Amino acid sequence: MSIFPNPVLGMVTITANAEIEQFQIFDVVGRLVSSQSPKKWDVVFDMGNLPQGVYLVRVLLKDGGVQTGKVVVK
């Protein structure tokens, strides 16, 4: 999985090596900030409305895999 740009000011692109069944974004205390089911290999998501900080991205793939990463909002 790749997340770019990172750090981000607005739009972030998340790409995976398989179809994304669902992606979730959590804040540093583990609260779910956003969840979407795009059914695509890549997602463009607006993080510009989120407060500055570090967020965890969890991607659930159609093939059953799970990938995680971090993104920093400036």
N, C-alpha and C positions, 0 to 999 in steps of 0.2 A: 504494500500500500504506500502511496505517496500523498503528501499533503503540501500544497504550495499555493501562494507564497507562504513562508513561515519564517518570521512573524508576519501577521496580516493586519491590515487596516480596515478592510471591507470584505470583498469577495475572496473565498478560498475554494480551491479545487481539490477534491479527494478522488483519487483513482485507485482501483484495485485490480488484481490479476484474475478476477472472476466477477460475475454479475453481483451487484450489491443488492441484497434483499432488503436490508435496513441499515441506516446509520444513526448513531446516537452521539450526542455531545453532552458531556458532563462537566460541571465546574470542579474546582479543586476540593470541595467538601463532598463530592459525590452526587450532587443534585443533578437530575436530568434537565438539561437546558433546552434541547430540541431532539426530535426523533422524526425521521422520514423514511418512507419506503419507495425509493426511486426506481427500482428494477432496471438499473443501468450499470455500466462499468465505471462510470465517473459521475461525480456530483459537483455542482457549483452551488455554494451556500454563502449567504450574506452573514458575516459575523460582525459587521459594522455596528450593530445595535447592542452588542454585548459589552459589558465593562472590561477594562484592561485586565489581563491576567492569563493564566495557563489553563487550558481546557484539554480534556481527554476525549479522543474520538474513538468510538468502537464501531467497527463495520462487521455486520453479519452477512456472510456471503450465501448465495443461493445453494452452493455445494456443501453448506454446513460449516464452513470455516469461519473463524473469527480473527479479525486483525485489529490492533490498537495502535494508536499514536497520539502525540501531543501537538497542540497548536498554541501559539502565543498570540494574543490579541493586543496590539499596541494602542 
